[in-house]
Amino acid sequence: MAKKNELDPETAALIAWCTEVEDYLIAGGASRDQAQEHIEEQIEWFTDLFFDGLTPEQAAREALA
């Protein structure tokens, strides 16, 4: 049985992907706080992009468009 605080591999991959998206949003001019807030507010949309196979860079471009 998995430990209570362990993330499943899919969730861990999504978190890592969002962290990379955050870096691209920052490179595009957002502050770290703005990038994090945007991802949190739009997490369902970003999750869809993740499962659609977009790279973090592509997702950030979509968000900045």
C-alpha positions as CSV (number, residue, x, y, z in Angstrom):
1,M,0.0,0.0,0.0
2,A,1.3,3.5,-0.9
3,K,2.2,5.9,1.8
4,K,-0.5,8.5,2.5
5,N,1.7,11.4,1.3
6,E,3.1,9.7,-1.8
7,L,1.9,11.1,-5.2
8,D,1.0,8.8,-7.9
9,P,3.4,9.0,-10.9
10,E,0.8,10.8,-13.1
11,T,0.3,13.5,-10.5
12,A,4.0,13.9,-9.9
13,A,4.5,14.3,-13.7
14,L,1.8,16.9,-13.9
15,I,3.3,18.9,-11.0
16,A,6.7,18.8,-12.7
17,W,5.2,19.9,-16.0
18,C,3.4,22.8,-14.3
19,T,6.7,23.9,-12.7
20,E,8.3,24.0,-16.2
21,V,5.3,26.0,-17.5
22,E,5.8,28.4,-14.7
23,D,9.4,28.9,-15.7
24,Y,8.4,29.7,-19.3
25,L,5.7,32.1,-18.1
26,I,8.3,33.9,-16.0
27,A,10.6,34.0,-19.0
28,G,7.7,35.6,-20.9
29,G,7.5,38.4,-18.4
30,A,5.3,37.3,-15.6
31,S,6.4,37.4,-12.0
32,R,6.7,34.1,-10.1
33,D,3.6,35.0,-8.1
34,Q,1.7,35.9,-11.3
35,A,2.7,32.7,-13.0
36,Q,1.8,30.5,-10.0
37,E,-1.6,32.3,-9.5
38,H,-2.4,31.9,-13.2
39,I,-1.6,28.2,-13.1
40,E,-3.6,27.7,-9.9
41,E,-6.6,29.6,-11.4
42,Q,-6.5,27.7,-14.7
43,I,-5.4,24.3,-13.4
44,E,-8.1,22.4,-15.3
45,W,-7.1,24.0,-18.6
46,F,-3.4,23.3,-17.9
47,T,-4.3,19.7,-17.0
48,D,-6.0,19.3,-20.3
49,L,-3.0,20.7,-22.1
50,F,-0.8,18.3,-20.2
51,F,-2.9,15.3,-21.2
52,D,-3.2,16.6,-24.8
53,G,0.6,16.2,-25.0
54,L,1.7,19.9,-25.2
55,T,5.2,20.6,-24.0
56,P,5.5,23.1,-21.1
57,E,6.8,25.7,-23.6
58,Q,3.8,25.2,-25.9
59,A,1.4,25.5,-22.9
60,A,3.1,28.7,-21.8
61,R,2.8,30.1,-25.3
62,E,-0.9,29.3,-25.3
63,A,-1.3,31.0,-21.9
64,L,0.6,34.1,-23.0
65,A,-1.3,34.4,-26.3
